[in-house]
Amino acid sequence: MRGKTSTSHLANKKMKALLSNAAASAVQHDPQLRAYYHRKLDEGKDKMVVLNAVRDKLINRVFATVSRGTPYVPIAQYKQAV
């Protein structure tokens, strides 16, 4: 790919920026996403590629909780409670 890449003119740039900030914060504070992030970096993935994957995981979590109508329960905590 030649030249600098840019965000599509069709994209919601404000939402993309908010999701990027949420992904960066999630990598710092969510143990599951932090482990995923560091595992992918150790595999040799680029930092921004992994952050895009974390953004996708956050979006999937949101849509799953909204469609089920239940609060988010981390799997590790659920296993400890059972």
C-alpha positions as CSV (number, residue, x, y, z in Angstrom):
1,M,0.0,0.0,0.0
2,R,1.4,3.3,-1.0
3,G,1.1,6.5,1.0
4,K,-0.4,7.2,4.3
5,T,-3.7,5.4,5.1
6,S,-6.6,7.5,6.2
7,T,-10.1,6.9,7.7
8,S,-12.8,6.4,5.2
9,H,-15.0,9.5,4.6
10,L,-18.0,7.2,5.3
11,A,-16.8,6.3,8.8
12,N,-18.0,7.8,12.0
13,K,-14.7,9.2,13.1
14,K,-15.9,10.3,16.6
15,M,-17.1,6.7,17.3
16,K,-13.8,5.3,16.0
17,A,-11.8,7.6,18.3
18,L,-14.0,6.6,21.3
19,L,-13.6,2.9,20.5
20,S,-9.8,3.4,20.3
21,N,-9.7,5.1,23.6
22,A,-11.9,2.3,25.1
23,A,-9.6,-0.4,23.7
24,A,-6.5,1.3,25.1
25,S,-8.2,1.6,28.5
26,A,-9.5,-2.0,28.4
27,V,-5.9,-3.2,27.8
28,Q,-4.8,-1.4,30.9
29,H,-7.6,-2.4,33.2
30,D,-9.3,-5.7,32.0
31,P,-7.2,-8.7,32.9
32,Q,-8.7,-10.9,30.0
33,L,-8.0,-8.3,27.3
34,R,-4.6,-7.5,28.8
35,A,-3.6,-11.1,28.5
36,Y,-5.0,-11.3,25.0
37,Y,-3.1,-8.1,24.0
38,H,0.2,-9.3,25.4
39,R,-0.2,-12.8,23.9
40,K,-0.8,-11.3,20.4
41,L,2.2,-9.0,20.8
42,D,4.4,-11.9,21.7
43,E,3.2,-13.7,18.6
44,G,4.7,-10.8,16.6
45,K,1.5,-8.9,15.7
46,D,1.7,-5.1,15.2
47,K,0.4,-3.1,18.2
48,M,-2.4,-1.3,16.2
49,V,-3.5,-4.6,14.6
50,V,-4.0,-6.0,18.1
51,L,-5.8,-2.9,19.3
52,N,-8.2,-3.2,16.4
53,A,-8.9,-6.8,17.5
54,V,-9.5,-5.5,21.1
55,R,-12.0,-3.0,19.7
56,D,-13.8,-5.8,17.9
57,K,-13.9,-7.8,21.1
58,L,-15.4,-4.8,23.0
59,I,-18.0,-4.4,20.3
60,N,-18.9,-8.1,20.4
61,R,-19.3,-7.9,24.2
62,V,-21.6,-4.9,23.9
63,F,-23.8,-6.5,21.3
64,A,-24.0,-9.8,23.2
65,T,-25.1,-8.2,26.4
66,V,-27.7,-6.0,24.6
67,S,-29.1,-8.9,22.6
68,R,-29.3,-11.1,25.7
69,G,-30.6,-8.4,27.9
70,T,-28.2,-9.5,30.8
71,P,-25.3,-7.7,32.4
72,Y,-21.7,-8.7,31.3
73,V,-20.2,-11.5,33.5
74,P,-16.5,-12.2,33.0
75,I,-15.9,-15.9,32.4
76,A,-13.1,-16.2,35.0
77,Q,-15.3,-14.7,37.8
78,Y,-18.2,-16.9,36.8
79,K,-16.1,-20.0,37.1
80,Q,-14.9,-18.9,40.6
81,A,-18.4,-18.3,41.8
82,V,-19.7,-21.7,40.7
